């Protein structure tokens, strides 16, 4: 008699009596995939095409741009426990460990300086420490030496629901086998075994792989192998045994019943995002990597276990930690709460963001600014607001996003440095900085008045104004309070020169240098703090009593630095003002909501009307009008946040235009949905006049 031998996962599927509800994916080419299982990795989707593939390495990899939408459906069968083992390589530990600086960078200085401090092995060098932190940490182990013996220890746990039989394994470095062995004991449910190997350290970008070799049926095989970047920055995780056991009761997005597999995947996911965070100044993405170096389990309070990671010398030997805390009720009752099924079967996008903080990257949403009642728009009195210029990045919106260009460069420049500093990349500002103010046609505006109001500052009433290249700047109060809105009075006052340029003064700072090599030098923002509050200059440009508001954001100055403009950076501000080559602007511009045939207000359509200006000089070709352009702007943000966008171009005899408000760029309009409209005249060579603005108003009653 012949027997049919089925793969374990297929056997489970055939024995099942209930059909599993599964996901649906709609692709951009119009095709559709039903009854599949999707995992979101930001730049791509990993799709198990059927139930038999769940938990296996057999996945369809689909770029995100090829997926129009997908719907996740996981019913109760998803969490049913197969009576099978499941061997998982939960993490690979490396010893000896390198010192980290978390909790050892002191920020108490009122000017925002930082300095390593607090560990027994650190050397007190007095005031020299501000500029020479390397002397403070000279006794710490911060790197490996070539030829140094490293011990790698693979941790394997049976996260299935039946005893796992003995198995073989191999070790590989850069894909080449360096060792092998056999686990001769059986592993019961949730039992762990460890497998060490020694290796001589080599500088460079090397990987270590531990691979389980077994023929026994398992719930999954996606977790039979782990590959770590040996140059990766090490994370430690702390979790209670109770919470890990609670996770063992449910099947996560990884297809296994394992806390370790789910959260190790998120560490690997960070590396996927690093590799894909490609920018003009980071054309090969981020070369830094992260790895899970150890998981600490505790029967007590996880916060106490986290504190115990600090060794007697005052050092915590990791480059980042994440601890899953338990509530008092959980610790008292032993009943541990899990997130919702939708959560554990999806991607926990908050974790790559939070672990980014562990690497020293700040929240870019600190740059978001909801304004004050003393800097307002003239037409409706709304506060002038600002939204970080590039919000679609990991450290602003979480996922599914890449790490932004500044963050990519920071990690590229500091991939081999101890973590503990926070956002010292804010110090990466070009030596000399200018604004260039231009009109609607891109031509310079000479002799425009410029006033800059800085967030996180109060102008010091006792301070004397100073001058740098003809630009006045004022001292600010240095009391360590950076969480205040833009200053009521300007910190910088100046005027553009004949070429529309104005030098931004290098305001004095309390100098400091970090181990990462970033130095706070005199710069337009003065004493920058690590949260970035002071990294905004609300800028008012006035021409002939007409103001235009902009927000200079430190992000752009950092980008200039990382793109190679370390000596000089010019920040161009495009105003809606006209210039010497502009035709005559239209007059009496109005905007009103359209009324329907039954006399109702149509809030989706606005009619813009205008009149032509009287002819000033007959047949003068500069002033002549050959058409009109209608513009729209949404929100209360500044002109470089949400610039004017054209909605219609019309001939010279037109005097009205109806705008469909449902059509607009899919940008972020966070603080306000205020619509503004403007009309410009078009002259020869497509030169435009200044934009004449109007807010929409209700039409008059009939």
C-alpha positions in Angstrom: 0.0 0.0 0.0 1.3 3.5 -0.9 0.8 6.4 1.4 0.4 10.0 0.3 2.6 12.3 2.4 1.3 15.9 2.5 3.1 19.0 3.7 2.1 19.9 7.2 0.4 23.2 6.3 -1.6 21.5 3.5 -2.6 18.7 5.8 -3.9 21.2 8.3 -5.9 23.0 5.6 -7.5 19.8 4.3 -8.5 18.7 7.8 -10.1 22.0 8.5 -13.9 21.9 8.6 -14.4 25.7 8.3 -13.4 27.8 5.4 -11.0 30.6 6.4 -12.1 34.1 5.5 -9.1 35.9 3.9 -7.9 39.1 2.3 -8.7 40.7 -1.0 -6.2 42.7 -3.0 -7.1 44.9 -6.0 -4.2 45.8 -8.3 -3.7 48.9 -10.3 -3.9 46.9 -13.6 -7.5 46.0 -12.7 -6.8 42.4 -11.6 -7.8 41.1 -8.2 -6.6 38.4 -5.8 -9.0 36.8 -3.3 -8.5 34.6 -0.3 -4.9 35.6 0.2 -3.0 36.9 3.2 -1.2 40.3 3.0 1.6 41.8 5.0 2.4 45.5 4.6 6.1 46.5 4.5 5.7 50.1 3.4 7.5 49.9 0.0 6.0 46.5 -0.8 3.4 43.9 0.1 4.2 40.3 1.0 1.3 38.1 0.0 0.7 34.5 0.9 -1.6 33.5 -2.0 -3.4 30.7 -0.1 -3.8 29.2 3.4 -1.3 26.5 2.8 1.5 29.1 2.3 0.8 31.0 5.5 3.9 31.0 7.7 6.2 29.9 4.9 8.8 31.7 2.8 6.6 31.2 -0.3 5.4 34.8 -0.7 4.5 37.0 -3.6 6.4 40.3 -3.3 4.4 43.2 -4.8 5.7 46.8 -5.0 3.3 49.1 -3.2 2.7 51.2 -6.3 1.1 48.1 -8.0 -1.6 47.8 -5.3 -4.7 50.0 -5.6 -6.3 48.7 -2.4 -6.6 45.7 -0.1 -9.0 44.6 2.5 -7.9 42.5 5.5 -10.3 39.8 6.7 -9.2 37.3 9.4 -11.8 35.2 11.2 -11.6 33.0 14.2 -10.0 30.2 12.3 -6.9 32.4 11.9 -6.0 31.9 15.6 -6.7 28.2 15.8 -3.8 26.2 17.3 -2.4 23.5 15.0 -1.1 20.5 17.0 2.4 21.0 15.6 5.8 22.3 16.8 7.3 25.5 15.4 11.1 26.2 15.8 11.9 29.8 15.7 15.3 31.6 15.7 14.2 34.4 18.0 17.4 36.4 18.1 21.2 36.2 17.7 23.1 37.7 20.6 26.6 39.2 20.2 29.3 39.4 23.0 31.2 41.3 24.1 28.7 44.2 23.8 29.5 47.8 22.9 28.7 50.6 25.3 25.6 52.7 24.5 25.0 56.3 25.8 21.3 56.2 26.5 20.6 58.1 29.7 24.1 59.4 29.7 23.8 62.5 27.6 23.0 65.5 29.8 20.8 68.2 28.4 20.4 70.4 31.5 22.3 73.3 30.1 19.8 76.2 29.5 21.2 76.9 26.0 20.5 73.4 24.9 24.0 72.1 24.9 24.6 68.4 25.6 27.5 66.5 27.2 28.2 62.8 28.2 27.8 62.5 31.9 26.9 60.0 34.7 28.9 56.8 34.3 31.7 55.7 36.5 34.0 55.0 33.6 33.6 58.5 32.1 36.4 61.0 32.6 35.6 64.4 34.0 37.5 66.9 31.8 35.6 70.0 33.0 34.7 72.6 30.5 36.7 70.9 27.8 34.0 68.3 27.6 31.6 70.5 25.7 33.9 70.5 22.7 35.9 67.3 23.3 33.4 64.6 24.4 35.8 61.9 23.0 38.0 62.6 26.1 35.1 61.9 28.4 34.3 58.5 26.9 37.8 57.3 26.1 37.6 54.4 28.5 34.4 53.0 27.0 34.3 50.1 24.6 32.7 51.7 21.5 34.0 49.5 18.7 35.5 46.1 18.0 39.1 45.6 16.9 40.0 43.4 13.8 40.8 39.9 15.0 38.9 40.3 18.3 37.0 37.2 19.3 33.2 37.6 19.1 30.7 35.1 20.4 27.5 34.8 18.5 24.7 33.0 20.3 21.5 31.9 18.5 18.4 31.6 20.6 15.9 29.0 19.4 12.4 28.6 20.9 9.6 26.2 20.1 6.7 28.6 19.6 4.4 25.8 18.4 1.9 23.6 20.3 3.7 20.2 20.2 7.1 19.0 21.2 9.8 19.7 18.6 12.2 16.9 17.7 16.0 17.3 17.6 17.3 19.2 14.6 20.5 20.2 12.8 21.7 23.7 12.2 24.4 25.6 10.4 26.1 29.0 10.9 27.0 31.2 8.0 29.0 34.5 7.6 28.2 36.4 4.4 26.4 33.3 3.1 29.4 31.0 3.6 29.1 28.2 6.2 31.5 28.5 9.1 30.0 25.9 11.5 27.3 23.3 12.0 25.8 21.2 14.7 22.8 19.3 16.1 20.4 20.0 18.9 20.1 16.5 20.4 17.2 17.3 22.8 13.5 17.7 22.1 12.1 21.2 22.8 8.7 21.4 24.6 6.3 24.1 23.9 7.9 27.5 24.6 11.2 25.9 25.6 14.4 27.6 24.5 17.9 26.4 23.5 21.0 28.4 22.7 23.8 27.7 20.2 27.1 29.7 20.4 29.9 30.1 17.9 33.1 32.2 18.0 34.2 34.4 15.1 37.1 36.7 14.6 35.9 40.3 14.0 36.4 41.8 10.6 35.6 45.4 9.8 33.1 46.0 7.1 29.5 45.1 6.3 29.2 41.4 7.2 26.2 39.3 8.0 25.7 36.3 10.3 23.0 33.6 9.6 21.8 30.8 11.8 19.7 28.3 10.0 17.7 25.4 11.3 17.6 22.2 9.2 14.7 19.9 9.9 12.3 17.7 8.0 9.7 17.6 10.8 6.3 19.2 10.1 5.9 22.7 11.6 3.4 25.4 11.8 5.8 27.7 9.9 9.3 27.7 8.4 9.6 31.5 7.9 11.2 31.6 11.3 13.7 28.8 10.8 16.4 31.2 9.8 17.7 34.6 11.0 20.3 36.8 9.3 21.7 39.7 11.2 23.9 42.6 10.0 26.9 42.4 12.3 27.5 46.2 11.9 24.0 46.8 12.9 23.0 48.9 15.9 21.9 46.6 18.7 18.4 46.7 20.3 17.4 45.0 23.5 13.7 44.1 24.2 12.2 43.6 27.6 8.9 41.7 28.1 7.2 39.8 30.8 6.8 36.1 30.4 3.1 36.6 30.9 2.8 38.9 27.9 4.9 36.7 25.7 2.7 33.8 26.6 -0.4 35.8 25.8 1.0 36.5 22.4 1.6 32.8 22.0 -2.2 32.3 21.9 -2.7 34.3 18.7 -1.3 34.1 15.1 0.3 37.4 14.2 0.9 38.9 10.7 4.0 36.9 10.4 1.9 33.7 10.4 3.2 32.3 13.7 2.1 32.3 17.3 5.1 34.2 18.7 5.8 37.6 20.3 9.4 37.2 19.2 8.7 36.5 15.6 6.3 39.5 15.3 8.6 42.0 16.8 11.8 40.7 15.2 10.0 41.2 11.9 9.7 44.9 12.8 13.4 45.1 13.3 14.0 43.5 9.9 11.4 45.8 8.5 13.4 48.8 9.6 16.3 47.5 7.5 14.0 47.1 4.5 13.0 50.7 4.9 16.6 51.8 5.4 17.7 50.2 2.2 14.8 51.9 0.3 15.3 55.4 1.9 16.9 56.7 -1.3 17.3 60.5 -1.6 19.4 62.9 -3.7 22.0 63.0 -0.9 21.6 59.3 -0.1 21.6 57.6 -3.5 22.2 54.2 -2.0 19.8 54.5 0.8 20.8 54.1 4.5 23.8 51.9 5.1 23.1 51.8 8.8 21.3 48.6 10.0 19.7 47.5 13.2 19.6 44.0 14.8 17.8 42.4 17.8 20.6 41.5 20.2 18.6 40.1 23.0 15.2 39.7 24.6 15.0 39.9 28.4 12.1 38.0 29.9 10.9 38.7 33.4 8.3 37.5 35.9 8.4 40.8 37.6 7.9 44.4 36.5 9.3 45.0 33.0 10.3 48.6 33.9 12.5 47.2 36.7 14.0 44.7 34.3 14.8 47.5 31.9 16.5 49.5 34.7 18.6 46.4 35.6 20.1 46.5 32.1 22.3 49.3 33.4 25.5 47.7 34.6 27.5 48.6 37.7 29.7 50.9 35.6 26.7 52.9 34.8 26.5 51.8 31.2 23.7 50.1 29.3 25.3 47.9 26.7 22.9 48.3 23.8 22.1 51.0 21.3 18.4 51.2 22.0 15.8 49.5 24.0 12.0 48.9 23.9 10.1 47.6 26.9 6.6 46.3 26.9 5.2 47.5 30.2 2.4 45.8 32.1 -0.4 47.5 33.9 -0.9 47.0 37.7 -4.0 44.9 37.0 -2.1 42.7 34.6 0.7 42.1 37.1 -1.8 41.5 39.9 -4.2 39.2 38.0 -1.8 37.5 35.6 -4.2 38.2 32.8 -2.3 40.0 30.1 -4.0 42.1 27.4 -3.2 41.9 23.8 -3.9 44.5 21.1 -6.8 43.9 18.8 -6.8 41.3 16.0 -6.6 44.1 13.5 -3.4 45.3 15.2 -1.6 42.0 15.6 -2.4 40.8 12.1 -1.1 44.1 10.7 2.1 46.2 10.8 2.7 48.1 14.1 3.9 51.2 12.3 4.5 53.0 15.5 7.4 50.8 16.4 9.9 51.6 13.6 9.1 55.3 14.5 9.8 54.8 18.2 12.9 52.8 17.6 14.0 55.6 15.3 14.1 57.8 18.5 16.4 55.2 20.0 18.8 55.9 17.2 18.7 59.6 17.9 16.1 60.9 15.4 13.6 63.4 16.6 9.9 63.8 15.8 9.6 66.0 12.7 6.0 66.8 13.8 7.6 69.1 16.4 8.0 71.5 13.5 4.2 71.6 13.0 3.0 74.9 14.3 -0.6 76.0 15.0 0.1 79.7 15.2 -0.8 82.5 17.6 -3.4 85.2 17.9 -0.8 87.9 17.1 0.5 86.6 13.8 -2.6 86.4 11.6 -3.7 86.6 8.0 -4.9 90.1 7.2 -8.0 89.0 5.2 -9.7 86.8 7.8 -7.7 86.9 11.1 -6.8 83.2 11.1 -3.5 82.4 12.8 -0.6 81.9 10.4 0.3 78.2 10.7 3.0 75.8 9.4 3.1 72.1 8.7 6.4 70.3 8.3 7.4 70.6 4.7 7.9 66.9 4.1 5.4 65.1 6.4 5.3 61.8 4.5 8.3 60.3 6.3 8.6 57.8 9.1 9.6 60.3 11.8 6.6 62.5 11.1 3.6 60.3 10.1 5.0 56.9 11.2 4.4 54.4 8.5 4.0 53.2 5.9 6.7 55.7 5.1 10.4 55.8 4.5 12.9 57.5 6.7 13.4 61.1 5.4 16.4 62.6 3.8 17.9 64.3 6.9 17.4 61.1 8.9 19.0 59.0 6.1 22.1 61.2 6.1 22.3 61.3 9.9 22.3 57.5 10.0 24.8 57.2 7.2 27.2 59.5 8.9 26.8 57.9 12.4 26.2 54.3 11.7 29.2 53.2 13.7 28.7 55.6 16.6 27.2 54.9 20.0 23.6 56.0 20.4 22.3 58.3 23.1 22.6 61.7 21.4 19.3 63.1 20.1 18.9 65.2 17.0 22.3 66.7 17.0 22.0 66.8 13.2 20.2 70.1 13.7 23.7 71.6 14.0 24.4 70.7 10.4 23.8 74.2 9.0 25.8 75.8 6.2 28.3 78.5 7.2 26.7 81.4 5.3 23.0 81.5 4.6 20.9 83.9 2.5 17.3 84.4 1.4 16.5 85.5 -2.1 13.2 87.1 -2.5 11.7 86.9 -6.0 8.5 88.1 -7.6 5.8 86.0 -9.3 8.0 85.6 -12.4 11.1 84.6 -10.4 12.9 87.9 -10.7 14.6 89.4 -7.6 12.7 92.0 -5.5 15.1 94.7 -4.4 14.8 96.6 -1.1 11.9 94.5 0.3 11.6 94.7 4.1 12.2 91.4 5.9 11.1 90.6 9.5 11.7 87.2 11.1 10.0 85.9 14.2 11.5 82.8 15.8 9.6 80.0 17.4 10.8 79.0 20.9 12.1 82.4 21.8 11.4 85.7 23.6 13.3 88.7 22.6 15.4 89.8 25.5 14.1 93.3 26.5 17.5 94.0 28.2 19.5 93.0 25.2 21.2 95.3 22.8 20.5 94.8 19.0 23.5 93.7 16.9 24.3 94.0 13.2 25.7 91.4 10.8 26.3 92.5 7.2 23.7 95.2 7.6 21.0 93.0 9.1 19.8 93.6 12.7 19.3 90.8 15.1 18.2 90.8 18.8 19.3 88.7 21.7 16.8 86.3 23.1 16.1 85.0 26.6 18.1 81.8 27.3 16.2 80.1 30.1 15.8 76.7 28.7 12.2 77.2 27.8 11.9 76.4 24.1 8.2 75.4 24.1 6.8 78.8 23.3 5.3 80.1 20.1 7.0 82.5 17.6 8.2 85.7 19.2 5.9 88.6 19.2 8.6 90.9 18.0 11.1 90.1 15.3 14.5 88.5 16.2 15.9 89.6 12.7 15.1 92.7 10.7 16.7 93.5 7.4 16.2 94.5 3.7 17.0 92.7 0.5 19.7 94.3 -1.6 19.5 95.2 -5.3 19.6 91.6 -6.2 16.8 90.5 -3.9 19.3 88.9 -1.5 19.6 89.2 2.3 22.2 87.6 4.5 20.9 85.7 7.5 23.0 86.7 10.5 25.1 84.1 12.2 23.8 84.6 15.7 26.1 83.8 18.6 25.8 80.4 20.3 27.1 78.5 23.3 29.4 76.2 21.3 29.2 72.4 21.7 30.3 69.4 19.7 29.0 65.8 19.8 30.7 62.5 19.4 28.9 62.2 16.1 31.0 65.2 14.9 28.2 67.8 14.7 29.2 71.2 16.1 26.9 74.0 17.0 28.4 77.1 15.4 27.0 80.6 15.0 24.0 80.3 12.7 20.7 82.0 11.9 18.7 80.0 14.5 21.1 80.7 17.4 21.1 78.1 20.2 19.1 75.3 18.6 17.6 72.7 21.0 17.3 69.0 20.3 13.5 69.0 19.8 13.7 71.5 17.0 11.4 74.1 18.4 13.8 76.9 17.5 14.2 75.6 14.0 11.5 77.9 12.5 11.7 81.5 11.4 8.3 83.0 10.6 9.3 85.4 7.9 7.3 88.5 6.7 8.4 90.0 3.4 6.8 93.4 2.7 6.8 95.3 -0.6 4.9 98.5 -0.9 2.9 97.8 2.3 1.8 94.3 1.1 3.0 91.4 3.2 3.8 87.9 2.2 4.4 85.2 4.9 6.8 82.3 4.8 8.3 79.8 7.3 12.0 79.1 7.1 12.3 75.6 8.4 15.6 74.1 9.6 14.9 70.9 7.6 15.8 72.8 4.4 19.1 74.1 5.9 20.0 70.6 7.0 19.2 69.2 3.5 21.4 71.9 2.0 24.3 70.8 4.3 23.9 67.1 3.5 23.6 67.8 -0.3 27.1 69.5 -0.1 26.2 73.1 0.4 28.2 73.4 3.6 29.6 76.8 2.9 26.7 78.7 1.3 23.0 78.2 1.1 20.4 80.4 -0.6 16.8 80.0 0.4 14.5 81.3 -2.3 11.1 82.8 -1.3 8.7 83.2 -4.2 6.2 86.0 -3.5 2.9 86.7 -5.3 4.2 90.3 -6.0 4.7 91.7 -9.5 7.8 93.2 -10.9 9.1 95.5 -13.5 8.3 93.1 -16.3 4.8 92.5 -15.1 1.7 93.5 -17.1 -1.1 95.5 -15.4 -2.8 93.5 -12.7 -6.6 92.9 -12.8 -8.8 94.9 -10.5 -12.0 94.3 -8.5 -11.4 90.5 -8.1 -14.2 88.8 -6.4 -15.1 85.2 -5.4 -18.5 84.0 -4.5 -20.2 80.6 -4.2 -22.4 79.7 -7.0 -26.2 79.4 -6.6 -28.1 76.4 -8.1 -31.2 76.7 -10.2 -33.3 76.2 -7.1 -31.6 79.1 -5.3 -29.4 76.9 -3.0 -25.8 77.6 -2.2 -23.5 75.3 -4.2 -20.5 74.8 -1.8 -18.6 72.9 -4.5 -18.3 75.7 -7.0 -17.0 79.3 -6.8 -17.3 82.0 -9.4 -14.3 84.3 -9.8 -14.9 87.6 -11.5 -12.5 90.5 -12.2 -12.1 93.6 -14.4 -9.3 94.7 -16.5 -7.2 97.6 -15.3 -7.4 100.9 -17.2 -4.8 101.2 -19.9 -1.9 103.3 -18.6 0.2 103.6 -21.7 -1.4 102.8 -25.1 0.3 100.0 -27.1 3.0 99.6 -24.5 4.0 95.9 -24.8 5.1 95.3 -21.2 1.8 96.4 -19.8 -0.3 94.7 -22.4 -2.5 91.8 -21.3 -2.9 88.7 -23.4 -4.8 86.6 -20.9 -5.5 85.8 -17.3 -4.6 83.1 -14.8 -6.8 82.1 -11.9 -5.2 80.6 -8.8 -6.3 78.9 -5.6 -4.7 78.3 -2.2 -6.1 76.2 0.6 -5.5 76.6 4.4 -3.8 78.9 6.8 -0.2 77.9 6.2 2.5 80.0 4.8 3.2 80.6 1.1 6.1 78.1 0.9 3.9 75.5 2.8 1.0 75.6 0.5 1.8 77.8 -2.5 -0.7 79.2 -4.9 -1.7 76.6 -7.6 -3.2 77.6 -11.0 -6.7 76.4 -11.7 -7.5 78.1 -15.1 -5.8 80.0 -17.9 -8.1 82.2 -19.9 -8.0 84.6 -22.9 -7.8 88.4 -22.6 -11.5 89.0 -23.0 -12.7 86.7 -20.2 -13.9 88.2 -17.0 -15.1 85.3 -15.0 -14.4 81.7 -14.2 -16.2 78.9 -12.3 -13.9 76.8 -10.1 -14.8 73.2 -9.1 -13.7 73.0 -5.5 -13.6 69.2 -5.5 -10.5 69.4 -7.8 -7.2 70.2 -6.0 -3.8 68.7 -5.1 -4.0 65.9 -2.5 -1.8 67.7 -0.1 -2.2 68.0 3.7 -4.4 70.9 4.8 -4.1 70.4 8.5 -5.2 73.5 10.3 -7.8 75.1 8.1 -9.8 74.5 4.9 -10.0 78.2 4.1 -10.1 78.8 0.3 -8.4 81.8 -1.2 -8.5 82.7 -4.8 -6.4 85.1 -6.9 -6.2 86.3 -10.5 -3.1 87.5 -12.4 -2.8 89.1 -15.8 -0.6 87.4 -18.4 1.6 89.5 -20.6 4.0 88.8 -23.4 6.5 86.0 -22.8 4.0 84.6 -20.2 5.1 87.2 -17.7 2.5 87.6 -14.9 1.2 90.5 -12.8 1.0 90.4 -9.1 -1.8 88.1 -7.8 -4.9 90.0 -6.7 -6.6 87.9 -4.0 -10.1 87.4 -2.8 -11.9 85.2 -0.2 -15.1 83.5 -1.3 -18.3 85.1 0.0 -21.9 84.0 -0.2 -23.8 85.4 -3.3 -26.3 88.1 -2.7 -29.9 87.0 -2.1 -32.2 87.2 -5.1 
